[in-house]
Amino acid sequence: MTPRVEGIDDLVEIGRGGASVVYAGTQQPFGRPVAVKVFGVALGDDGRRRFEREAAVIGALGDCRGIVAVHASAVADDGRPCTVMPLMAASLASTVAAAGGRLDAVDVVPIGVAVAEALARAHDRGVTHRDVKPENILASDDGDWMISDFDIAGLADRSASTRTLGSFTPGHAPPERLDGTDRSPGVDESTAFDLARAGDIWSLGSTLYAALEGRPPFGSADDPGGVAGLVDRVRSGAPISFHSPAPDALRAAIERALHRDPSQRWPDARSFAEVLRSVPDAPAAPATPATPARRDGAAASGLGPGRGRGLGVGLGRGVVVVAVACVVVVVLAAAFWIALT
């Protein structure tokens, strides 16, 4: 049943996950389209006050470039907490699916740079994400990649005095979160924050790998063995393997982000962004030619924001080939004329 949220009209479900349901609606009195994320945990009065207070802190990140703003926090008529955000054009998950299950390296790199820089800005303000995954990386109508849901799911769970797997996604969670060592009694607040930052780097590395390869590096909780099997695969320390074309520099950057030891990953998200920015352009994998779409229609086209860069390179090379062919024809014609005379 669709909930009622004060100030939001015309709610229509557009997405559903393990811990929340997302609706599109119109926020009044502004008349602007918004996305409303409704969590599955109903709160009492104390939990509601804490959720709204802490959600307001996270909402303050909205002035950071690359982070989806939180317009407001609210509580639905059934007591479930929710957040109100801009309605975005597409997610990385939907873009990958529309592209046939994976993206080319030339498209993945700028997404990684944008998200890593956004994480760095949030970390500078003392806020970690704790659930970086393709579904939380969103594209605006202008094709800018941004990250949403900074620890909101975790806030909802903590407000209800619970900590469950619903507060993060096992397939993209770092090993220290899967085995609980990031929450062990000996971990003080400062160390916990450092581990959470390192965990965000792991999860971004896992997300970029999934965009390239079509699945998380160690599988998911839906694979045989469930969560326990996933934890065992992560703990094994087996090296990840790449099957899709990608520059060695990109592979190395992702591999370091996915180091089992948090201290051996990139020292911070900004360092990860810098090394991604230095990755040389990679040739796109052979693909069926597609008609370039207008930028604001990228989501509907199935190309997804960011793919215009690869298309531009391909078109440019095509112009060069045609020009060279024309020159060859002219030279041969001239030689033939000289021979006749």
C-alpha beads as a LAMMPS data file, in Angstrom:
LAMMPS data file: protein, C-alpha beads

341 atoms
340 bonds

1 atom types
1 bond types

-500.0 500.0 xlo xhi
-500.0 500.0 ylo yhi
-500.0 500.0 zlo zhi

Masses

1 110.0

Atoms # bond

1 1 1 0.000 0.000 0.000
2 1 1 1.362 3.421 -0.967
3 1 1 2.104 5.510 2.138
4 1 1 1.148 9.138 2.585
5 1 1 3.893 11.681 3.213
6 1 1 2.990 15.203 4.228
7 1 1 3.808 17.750 1.522
8 1 1 4.262 15.114 -1.215
9 1 1 1.571 14.421 -3.825
10 1 1 1.081 11.713 -6.446
11 1 1 3.422 9.056 -5.049
12 1 1 4.205 6.295 -7.561
13 1 1 6.578 3.404 -6.779
14 1 1 9.666 3.416 -9.018
15 1 1 12.061 1.103 -7.172
16 1 1 12.303 -1.413 -4.355
17 1 1 15.199 -2.840 -2.348
18 1 1 15.686 -5.017 0.692
19 1 1 15.400 -2.143 3.158
20 1 1 13.355 0.525 1.382
21 1 1 10.921 1.486 -1.351
22 1 1 11.446 4.521 -3.602
23 1 1 8.559 6.598 -4.928
24 1 1 8.396 9.458 -7.405
25 1 1 6.197 12.348 -6.377
26 1 1 5.697 16.086 -6.413
27 1 1 6.811 18.230 -3.486
28 1 1 4.497 21.066 -2.529
29 1 1 4.398 24.038 -2.484
30 1 1 7.331 24.001 -4.912
31 1 1 5.699 21.746 -7.486
32 1 1 9.048 20.049 -8.089
33 1 1 9.538 16.361 -8.933
34 1 1 11.217 14.410 -6.131
35 1 1 12.178 10.891 -5.133
36 1 1 10.946 9.727 -1.724
37 1 1 12.814 6.850 -0.118
38 1 1 10.687 5.124 2.523
39 1 1 12.497 2.751 4.900
40 1 1 11.084 -0.448 6.265
41 1 1 11.554 0.284 9.978
42 1 1 8.793 2.149 11.813
43 1 1 10.098 4.484 14.524
44 1 1 8.862 5.551 17.926
45 1 1 9.012 9.174 19.074
46 1 1 12.635 8.974 20.271
47 1 1 13.750 7.195 17.116
48 1 1 11.931 9.712 14.975
49 1 1 13.644 12.679 16.639
50 1 1 17.063 11.049 16.304
51 1 1 16.474 10.114 12.674
52 1 1 15.417 13.646 11.760
53 1 1 18.351 15.175 13.648
54 1 1 20.962 12.921 12.078
55 1 1 19.344 13.029 8.626
56 1 1 19.603 16.827 8.809
57 1 1 23.363 16.490 9.350
58 1 1 23.656 14.283 6.284
59 1 1 21.344 16.607 4.381
60 1 1 23.882 19.371 4.945
61 1 1 26.159 17.515 2.515
62 1 1 23.862 18.678 -0.267
63 1 1 26.100 21.672 -0.937
64 1 1 28.988 19.308 -1.754
65 1 1 29.538 18.812 -5.458
66 1 1 28.767 15.272 -6.534
67 1 1 26.377 14.470 -3.681
68 1 1 22.624 14.232 -4.176
69 1 1 20.953 16.717 -1.860
70 1 1 18.420 15.680 0.769
71 1 1 15.562 18.169 0.534
72 1 1 13.916 16.987 3.732
73 1 1 13.450 14.115 6.152
74 1 1 9.942 13.044 7.066
75 1 1 7.891 10.247 8.558
76 1 1 5.160 8.559 6.555
77 1 1 1.673 8.099 7.962
78 1 1 2.555 4.504 8.956
79 1 1 5.531 5.636 11.072
80 1 1 8.277 4.724 8.619
81 1 1 11.084 7.290 8.170
82 1 1 11.753 8.661 4.718
83 1 1 13.962 11.115 2.888
84 1 1 13.010 13.465 0.066
85 1 1 15.588 13.959 -2.700
86 1 1 15.729 15.273 -6.271
87 1 1 14.336 12.897 -8.877
88 1 1 17.355 11.753 -10.905
89 1 1 17.510 10.490 -14.490
90 1 1 19.119 7.067 -13.955
91 1 1 21.274 4.967 -11.677
92 1 1 24.559 3.286 -12.526
93 1 1 22.771 -0.042 -12.045
94 1 1 20.087 0.791 -14.623
95 1 1 22.676 2.244 -17.012
96 1 1 24.773 -0.930 -16.854
97 1 1 21.687 -3.064 -17.433
98 1 1 20.614 -0.934 -20.409
99 1 1 24.112 -1.250 -21.894
100 1 1 23.911 -5.035 -21.916
101 1 1 25.350 -5.802 -18.488
102 1 1 28.659 -3.954 -18.519
103 1 1 30.253 -0.622 -19.453
104 1 1 33.490 0.105 -21.280
105 1 1 36.465 1.318 -19.274
106 1 1 36.317 4.690 -21.033
107 1 1 32.895 5.217 -19.446
108 1 1 33.663 3.732 -16.024
109 1 1 36.684 5.933 -15.282
110 1 1 34.898 9.339 -15.182
111 1 1 32.147 7.825 -13.025
112 1 1 34.777 6.575 -10.587
113 1 1 36.495 9.964 -10.484
114 1 1 33.237 11.807 -9.764
115 1 1 32.177 9.442 -6.982
116 1 1 35.620 9.240 -5.363
117 1 1 35.819 13.032 -5.250
118 1 1 32.339 13.230 -3.719
119 1 1 33.328 10.678 -1.062
120 1 1 36.450 12.697 -0.282
121 1 1 34.362 15.825 0.328
122 1 1 32.008 13.923 2.618
123 1 1 34.889 12.331 4.528
124 1 1 36.395 15.790 5.024
125 1 1 33.165 16.669 6.872
126 1 1 33.266 13.561 9.006
127 1 1 30.542 11.652 7.152
128 1 1 30.979 8.206 5.589
129 1 1 28.621 6.445 3.227
130 1 1 28.760 2.758 4.257
131 1 1 26.710 1.487 1.318
132 1 1 28.370 2.513 -1.953
133 1 1 26.845 0.411 -4.739
134 1 1 25.594 0.866 -8.321
135 1 1 22.050 1.640 -7.135
136 1 1 23.298 4.612 -5.067
137 1 1 25.269 6.220 -7.900
138 1 1 22.878 8.402 -9.875
139 1 1 22.971 10.547 -12.987
140 1 1 21.320 13.943 -13.241
141 1 1 19.431 15.144 -16.311
142 1 1 22.651 16.932 -17.303
143 1 1 24.642 13.689 -17.213
144 1 1 26.543 14.471 -14.002
145 1 1 27.254 11.421 -11.838
146 1 1 26.487 11.816 -8.141
147 1 1 26.174 9.641 -5.048
148 1 1 23.142 9.434 -2.786
149 1 1 22.016 7.917 0.528
150 1 1 24.918 8.748 2.832
151 1 1 24.417 6.333 5.731
152 1 1 20.665 6.965 5.638
153 1 1 19.854 3.249 5.798
154 1 1 22.269 2.930 8.702
155 1 1 20.560 5.842 10.449
156 1 1 17.197 4.146 10.159
157 1 1 18.558 0.909 11.614
158 1 1 20.434 2.607 14.444
159 1 1 17.372 4.620 15.360
160 1 1 15.522 1.346 15.875
161 1 1 18.458 -0.026 17.914
162 1 1 19.265 -2.645 15.289
163 1 1 22.241 -3.429 13.097
164 1 1 21.332 -5.815 10.315
165 1 1 22.530 -6.819 6.881
166 1 1 19.758 -4.560 5.590
167 1 1 21.910 -1.527 6.420
168 1 1 24.450 -2.392 3.723
169 1 1 24.764 -4.526 0.597
170 1 1 26.814 -7.706 1.213
171 1 1 28.049 -7.977 -2.387
172 1 1 29.804 -4.597 -2.122
173 1 1 30.622 -4.586 1.606
174 1 1 34.275 -4.640 2.760
175 1 1 35.562 -7.719 4.593
176 1 1 35.818 -5.948 7.938
177 1 1 32.094 -5.174 7.790
178 1 1 31.142 -8.661 6.682
179 1 1 32.994 -10.297 9.577
180 1 1 32.119 -7.567 12.090
181 1 1 35.686 -6.561 12.993
182 1 1 34.889 -2.918 12.267
183 1 1 32.443 -2.999 15.188
184 1 1 34.439 -5.107 17.650
185 1 1 34.650 -3.841 21.278
186 1 1 38.276 -2.740 20.893
187 1 1 37.560 -0.332 18.030
188 1 1 37.426 3.265 19.262
189 1 1 35.514 6.061 17.519
190 1 1 38.505 7.389 15.576
191 1 1 39.509 3.944 14.332
192 1 1 35.905 3.176 13.425
193 1 1 35.778 6.300 11.252
194 1 1 39.045 5.370 9.526
195 1 1 37.709 1.880 8.865
196 1 1 34.466 3.337 7.496
197 1 1 36.441 5.568 5.094
198 1 1 38.505 2.580 3.960
199 1 1 35.263 0.622 3.610
200 1 1 33.862 3.277 1.260
201 1 1 36.990 2.905 -0.899
202 1 1 36.523 -0.880 -1.018
203 1 1 32.863 -0.511 -1.970
204 1 1 33.653 1.977 -4.734
205 1 1 36.298 -0.389 -6.092
206 1 1 33.763 -3.211 -5.998
207 1 1 31.171 -1.021 -7.753
208 1 1 33.569 -0.039 -10.551
209 1 1 34.578 -3.684 -10.988
210 1 1 30.904 -4.646 -11.267
211 1 1 30.327 -1.935 -13.887
212 1 1 33.197 -3.366 -15.954
213 1 1 32.539 -7.064 -15.412
214 1 1 28.807 -7.289 -14.817
215 1 1 28.989 -8.707 -11.271
216 1 1 30.687 -7.925 -7.917
217 1 1 34.293 -9.167 -7.605
218 1 1 33.448 -11.926 -5.102
219 1 1 29.874 -12.608 -6.174
220 1 1 26.849 -11.844 -4.055
221 1 1 24.759 -13.238 -1.228
222 1 1 22.460 -14.720 -3.881
223 1 1 25.192 -17.123 -5.008
224 1 1 25.488 -20.646 -3.541
225 1 1 26.403 -20.462 0.145
226 1 1 24.589 -17.167 0.726
227 1 1 26.233 -14.562 2.936
228 1 1 28.478 -17.169 4.595
229 1 1 29.807 -18.245 1.214
230 1 1 30.425 -14.624 0.227
231 1 1 32.337 -13.986 3.461
232 1 1 34.470 -17.086 2.850
233 1 1 35.318 -15.948 -0.682
234 1 1 36.312 -12.494 0.542
235 1 1 38.348 -13.929 3.420
236 1 1 40.212 -16.308 1.131
237 1 1 42.250 -13.409 -0.223
238 1 1 42.126 -14.867 -3.727
239 1 1 43.093 -12.286 -6.368
240 1 1 40.293 -10.884 -8.473
241 1 1 40.330 -11.503 -12.208
242 1 1 39.351 -9.244 -15.081
243 1 1 37.808 -10.508 -18.303
244 1 1 36.766 -7.245 -19.968
245 1 1 39.170 -4.913 -21.794
246 1 1 40.562 -2.333 -19.379
247 1 1 43.855 -0.440 -19.019
248 1 1 46.354 -1.982 -16.615
249 1 1 46.297 1.245 -14.581
250 1 1 42.548 0.927 -14.014
251 1 1 42.843 -2.710 -13.026
252 1 1 45.640 -1.905 -10.583
253 1 1 43.652 0.967 -9.042
254 1 1 40.631 -1.280 -8.459
255 1 1 42.773 -4.138 -7.129
256 1 1 44.354 -1.852 -4.530
257 1 1 40.948 -0.516 -3.508
258 1 1 39.904 -4.139 -2.923
259 1 1 42.849 -5.073 -0.716
260 1 1 41.670 -7.191 2.182
261 1 1 43.763 -5.116 4.626
262 1 1 42.155 -1.644 5.013
263 1 1 45.566 -0.048 5.643
264 1 1 46.793 -1.244 2.242
265 1 1 44.002 0.363 0.232
266 1 1 44.245 3.887 -1.132
267 1 1 44.998 6.171 1.829
268 1 1 41.918 8.262 1.124
269 1 1 39.217 8.719 -1.489
270 1 1 40.978 11.741 -2.978
271 1 1 44.042 9.606 -3.760
272 1 1 41.776 7.072 -5.448
273 1 1 40.224 9.852 -7.545
274 1 1 43.639 11.158 -8.597
275 1 1 44.902 7.793 -9.791
276 1 1 41.661 7.142 -11.675
277 1 1 41.969 10.535 -13.344
278 1 1 45.437 9.547 -14.603
279 1 1 44.217 6.334 -16.287
280 1 1 44.887 6.603 -20.028
281 1 1 42.002 6.331 -22.462
282 1 1 41.146 2.744 -23.341
283 1 1 39.700 1.573 -26.648
284 1 1 36.080 0.576 -26.305
285 1 1 35.247 -3.096 -26.692
286 1 1 33.684 -4.035 -30.048
287 1 1 29.998 -3.217 -29.918
288 1 1 27.028 -2.712 -32.173
289 1 1 27.059 0.904 -33.439
290 1 1 24.488 3.040 -31.700
291 1 1 22.879 6.300 -32.715
292 1 1 24.165 9.076 -30.443
293 1 1 21.389 10.406 -28.221
294 1 1 20.846 13.856 -26.847
295 1 1 22.447 14.207 -23.465
296 1 1 19.161 14.696 -21.650
297 1 1 17.834 11.517 -23.270
298 1 1 20.740 9.298 -22.284
299 1 1 18.789 7.158 -19.841
300 1 1 16.055 6.382 -22.350
301 1 1 18.595 5.613 -25.073
302 1 1 20.215 2.845 -23.079
303 1 1 23.626 4.423 -23.492
304 1 1 23.643 6.144 -20.144
305 1 1 25.340 9.430 -19.241
306 1 1 29.045 9.538 -19.974
307 1 1 29.003 7.348 -23.078
308 1 1 29.162 10.373 -25.350
309 1 1 32.909 10.524 -24.785
310 1 1 33.489 7.152 -26.456
311 1 1 31.066 7.994 -29.249
312 1 1 32.863 11.271 -29.888
313 1 1 36.185 9.488 -30.242
314 1 1 34.639 6.995 -32.676
315 1 1 33.064 9.717 -34.809
316 1 1 36.311 11.671 -34.867
317 1 1 38.232 8.646 -36.108
318 1 1 35.599 8.067 -38.771
319 1 1 36.063 11.606 -40.113
320 1 1 39.838 11.080 -40.283
321 1 1 39.433 7.811 -42.223
322 1 1 37.090 9.438 -44.749
323 1 1 39.477 12.373 -45.204
324 1 1 42.449 10.063 -45.836
325 1 1 40.425 8.055 -48.345
326 1 1 39.566 11.241 -50.251
327 1 1 43.226 12.246 -50.446
328 1 1 44.189 8.811 -51.814
329 1 1 41.537 9.052 -54.534
330 1 1 42.759 12.496 -55.576
331 1 1 46.395 11.352 -55.753
332 1 1 45.530 8.283 -57.859
333 1 1 43.449 10.386 -60.230
334 1 1 46.303 12.844 -60.681
335 1 1 48.765 10.038 -61.397
336 1 1 46.428 8.542 -63.991
337 1 1 46.043 11.931 -65.745
338 1 1 49.830 12.422 -65.842
339 1 1 50.279 8.960 -67.364
340 1 1 47.787 9.745 -70.134
341 1 1 49.471 13.048 -71.022

Bonds

1 1 1 2
2 1 2 3
3 1 3 4
4 1 4 5
5 1 5 6
6 1 6 7
7 1 7 8
8 1 8 9
9 1 9 10
10 1 10 11
11 1 11 12
12 1 12 13
13 1 13 14
14 1 14 15
15 1 15 16
16 1 16 17
17 1 17 18
18 1 18 19
19 1 19 20
20 1 20 21
21 1 21 22
22 1 22 23
23 1 23 24
24 1 24 25
25 1 25 26
26 1 26 27
27 1 27 28
28 1 28 29
29 1 29 30
30 1 30 31
31 1 31 32
32 1 32 33
33 1 33 34
34 1 34 35
35 1 35 36
36 1 36 37
37 1 37 38
38 1 38 39
39 1 39 40
40 1 40 41
41 1 41 42
42 1 42 43
43 1 43 44
44 1 44 45
45 1 45 46
46 1 46 47
47 1 47 48
48 1 48 49
49 1 49 50
50 1 50 51
51 1 51 52
52 1 52 53
53 1 53 54
54 1 54 55
55 1 55 56
56 1 56 57
57 1 57 58
58 1 58 59
59 1 59 60
60 1 60 61
61 1 61 62
62 1 62 63
63 1 63 64
64 1 64 65
65 1 65 66
66 1 66 67
67 1 67 68
68 1 68 69
69 1 69 70
70 1 70 71
71 1 71 72
72 1 72 73
73 1 73 74
74 1 74 75
75 1 75 76
76 1 76 77
77 1 77 78
78 1 78 79
79 1 79 80
80 1 80 81
81 1 81 82
82 1 82 83
83 1 83 84
84 1 84 85
85 1 85 86
86 1 86 87
87 1 87 88
88 1 88 89
89 1 89 90
90 1 90 91
91 1 91 92
92 1 92 93
93 1 93 94
94 1 94 95
95 1 95 96
96 1 96 97
97 1 97 98
98 1 98 99
99 1 99 100
100 1 100 101
101 1 101 102
102 1 102 103
103 1 103 104
104 1 104 105
105 1 105 106
106 1 106 107
107 1 107 108
108 1 108 109
109 1 109 110
110 1 110 111
111 1 111 112
112 1 112 113
113 1 113 114
114 1 114 115
115 1 115 116
116 1 116 117
117 1 117 118
118 1 118 119
119 1 119 120
120 1 120 121
121 1 121 122
122 1 122 123
123 1 123 124
124 1 124 125
125 1 125 126
126 1 126 127
127 1 127 128
128 1 128 129
129 1 129 130
130 1 130 131
131 1 131 132
132 1 132 133
133 1 133 134
134 1 134 135
135 1 135 136
136 1 136 137
137 1 137 138
138 1 138 139
139 1 139 140
140 1 140 141
141 1 141 142
142 1 142 143
143 1 143 144
144 1 144 145
145 1 145 146
146 1 146 147
147 1 147 148
148 1 148 149
149 1 149 150
150 1 150 151
151 1 151 152
152 1 152 153
153 1 153 154
154 1 154 155
155 1 155 156
156 1 156 157
157 1 157 158
158 1 158 159
159 1 159 160
160 1 160 161
161 1 161 162
162 1 162 163
163 1 163 164
164 1 164 165
165 1 165 166
166 1 166 167
167 1 167 168
168 1 168 169
169 1 169 170
170 1 170 171
171 1 171 172
172 1 172 173
173 1 173 174
174 1 174 175
175 1 175 176
176 1 176 177
177 1 177 178
178 1 178 179
179 1 179 180
180 1 180 181
181 1 181 182
182 1 182 183
183 1 183 184
184 1 184 185
185 1 185 186
186 1 186 187
187 1 187 188
188 1 188 189
189 1 189 190
190 1 190 191
191 1 191 192
192 1 192 193
193 1 193 194
194 1 194 195
195 1 195 196
196 1 196 197
197 1 197 198
198 1 198 199
199 1 199 200
200 1 200 201
201 1 201 202
202 1 202 203
203 1 203 204
204 1 204 205
205 1 205 206
206 1 206 207
207 1 207 208
208 1 208 209
209 1 209 210
210 1 210 211
211 1 211 212
212 1 212 213
213 1 213 214
214 1 214 215
215 1 215 216
216 1 216 217
217 1 217 218
218 1 218 219
219 1 219 220
220 1 220 221
221 1 221 222
222 1 222 223
223 1 223 224
224 1 224 225
225 1 225 226
226 1 226 227
227 1 227 228
228 1 228 229
229 1 229 230
230 1 230 231
231 1 231 232
232 1 232 233
233 1 233 234
234 1 234 235
235 1 235 236
236 1 236 237
237 1 237 238
238 1 238 239
239 1 239 240
240 1 240 241
241 1 241 242
242 1 242 243
243 1 243 244
244 1 244 245
245 1 245 246
246 1 246 247
247 1 247 248
248 1 248 249
249 1 249 250
250 1 250 251
251 1 251 252
252 1 252 253
253 1 253 254
254 1 254 255
255 1 255 256
256 1 256 257
257 1 257 258
258 1 258 259
259 1 259 260
260 1 260 261
261 1 261 262
262 1 262 263
263 1 263 264
264 1 264 265
265 1 265 266
266 1 266 267
267 1 267 268
268 1 268 269
269 1 269 270
270 1 270 271
271 1 271 272
272 1 272 273
273 1 273 274
274 1 274 275
275 1 275 276
276 1 276 277
277 1 277 278
278 1 278 279
279 1 279 280
280 1 280 281
281 1 281 282
282 1 282 283
283 1 283 284
284 1 284 285
285 1 285 286
286 1 286 287
287 1 287 288
288 1 288 289
289 1 289 290
290 1 290 291
291 1 291 292
292 1 292 293
293 1 293 294
294 1 294 295
295 1 295 296
296 1 296 297
297 1 297 298
298 1 298 299
299 1 299 300
300 1 300 301
301 1 301 302
302 1 302 303
303 1 303 304
304 1 304 305
305 1 305 306
306 1 306 307
307 1 307 308
308 1 308 309
309 1 309 310
310 1 310 311
311 1 311 312
312 1 312 313
313 1 313 314
314 1 314 315
315 1 315 316
316 1 316 317
317 1 317 318
318 1 318 319
319 1 319 320
320 1 320 321
321 1 321 322
322 1 322 323
323 1 323 324
324 1 324 325
325 1 325 326
326 1 326 327
327 1 327 328
328 1 328 329
329 1 329 330
330 1 330 331
331 1 331 332
332 1 332 333
333 1 333 334
334 1 334 335
335 1 335 336
336 1 336 337
337 1 337 338
338 1 338 339
339 1 339 340
340 1 340 341
